[in-house]
Amino acid sequence: MYDVIDTNYGSAYDPHSASLLVPQHGLYFLSISFGSHRYTSNLAITVDGAEVCKAVGHEIMGSCSTMLEIAAGATVNVRAVRGAASILGSERETGFTGFLYKAL
């Protein structure tokens, strides 16, 4: 999904599968943001396929952030729900952040 990766400490994010493999059980902060140019667009963060955060943008931007407990080995993804062509790629100001806040 992302063609430019600024940081990937611990290499938990796999750019080939566009997935973050959770390395240890803990409380994680997850956030997405995107520019939505001329279209209504939606992105969602999923954990093992279940939607945990949904961002809706209409002609300006969309974002969502969440903090939740996630088990080791879970897979975190960002998926396009609507309007993917208008938001995907680095030229469209799309970003994802995920990090361990506290080990449990």
N, C-alpha and C positions, 0 to 999 in steps of 0.2 A: 504494500500500500504506500509506503513512504520511500521515495527514491533518495532522500538525504537523511542521514542519521547523525545527529550532532554528538550525542553521548550514548554509551551503552555499557556502563560499568557492570562488570560481572557477566557480560554477554548473555543475559537472560532473554533479550529480544532477538528473535531470529528474523532477519529481513526477508529471507526466502519464503517463509510461511506466513509472515506478517503476524507472528504470535509472540507473546511474552510468556515464557514458562516460569511459573512462580517457584523460586528456588527453596524457600522455607516458609513454614507456617507463620503468619503474622498479620498485622494490621497494615494495609496498603492504601496509599493515596493514588488515585487514578484520575486523569483529566484529559479531555479532548477539546480542541477548538478549531474553528475553520472559518474561512471567508466564504460567503455564499453570494456569488455575483449573478444577479438577475434571475435567480431561481429560488424556490423553496427547497431546502435540502435538509436531510436528517442523517446523523451518524449515531451509532450506539456502541457502547463498551459492553462486551460480553465476558463472562467468566464461565468456562466450560459450556458455552452455548446459551447461557441464560443472560438476558439483558439486565444490566445493573445500572445503567445510566444512558439517557438519550438526549442528544442535542438537536435542536431544531433551529435552523437559520432561514431567514427570508430576506434576500437582497442585501444583507449586511454581514452578519456573522452569527455563529452558533457556538455554544460551549456547554459543557457539563463537567462537574467534578464530584467525586465520591470518595469516601474512606470506608473500607470494609475489611472484615476478617476473611482471609483466603488461605486455603490449605496448600501445603507444599505439593507440587506436581500439577496444580491447576493451570489451565491455559487461558490467558487473557487476549482478546482480540478487539479490534475496532472494525466495525462493519458498516458499509453504506446501506442505509434503509431506503433513501429516496434522493434522487438528484446527484448520483455519484459522479457523473461526468463533469459537474460544475465545481466539485470540491476536492477531488483527489489530485495528489501531486504537489511538489514543493512550491511551484509557481502560484498555487492557490492558497498559500498561507495556512496549511493544515498542520496541526501538531498534536502529538500524544505524549503524555508524561505518566510514568508509573514508577513508584518507588516504595520500598519497605519503610514504614513509619516506625513500627515497633514489632520486634520479634515476640511471639507468644509461645 
